[in-house]
Amino acid sequence: AQSVTQLGSHVSVSEGALVLLRCNYSSSVPPYLFWYVQYPNQGLQLLLKYTTGATLVKGINGFEAEFKKSETSFHLTKPSAHMSDAAEYFCAVSDSTAGNKLTFGGGTRVLVKP
Amino acid sequence: DAGVIQSPRHEVTEMGQEVTLRCKPISGHDYLFWYRQTMMRGLELLIYFNNNVPIDDSGMPEDRFSAKMPNASFSTLKIQPSEPRDSAVYFCASIQEGSGYTFGSGTRLTVV
C-alpha cells in the first residue's frame, strides 16, 4: 500500500520569500511522485513529476522538487513566492503496478502575504 | 484538445434523488479515474477503468454509488439515492500509459 504525508495543512509566506512544502511517501515499489496545484473552484493541475532519472525535477511556475530516496521525501520549493502562488498543493504517489492510480496527501494551503 | 470534460459543474439536489455525473476523457487515454474531494477526507479514489473495464472499485463508499464506462469517450458516476454526506467535489481524470494525469474541472455536488 502507498501513502503520502504532507506536513502542515497551511503555510503562510511573504511575497518574495522561499516556499517550502514538505512531502513524505511510503511505497512498496519504486515510486512515481507528483505535485499538483489546485486554485479555488478549479481542478488539479500538474506542477511537476518524478519518474526516473534526475532526482531534481523542475516544473512550471518556477517550482522544483527533489526526490530523496533515503529520506522517502519529495519536498517542493520555489525560491521567491508570488501572490499568484496562493493555492492548495497536493503531493501524490503513483502505483505503476495498479494502473498508475494516484494516492494523494492531505494537501497544503499556501497563503502569500504582500 | 479540450481536456477532460465534466458535467454538470454544479449540482444541487434533494436527499433521496438520483444524481448522475458525467465525464468525457481525453481521446486516446486508456485509463479513467473518479475521485471525490471533501474537506474531511481529502482526495479519495472511488473507481478506475482501463479500456472501459472497471479495474478497482474498492473506493466506492456504498452500493448507492455506481459507475459505468460504456465506451472510450464517456463515463458516468451515479448516486441513488443521494444523501447529504455525499456532498463533495467529484473529479474525473484520464491518463495514457506512460503519461501524466489530466483532471477535469470537477462537479460540485450539494445534497440538501
Interface residues (C-beta under 8 A of the other chain):
Chain A: F34 Y36 N41 Q42 G43 L44 Q45 L46 K49 F90 A98 G99 N100 K101 L102 T103 F104 G105 G106 G107
Chain B: V4 Y31 F33 G42 L43 L45 Y48 N50 I55 D56 F91 A93 I95 E97 G100 Y101 F103 G104 S105 G106 R108
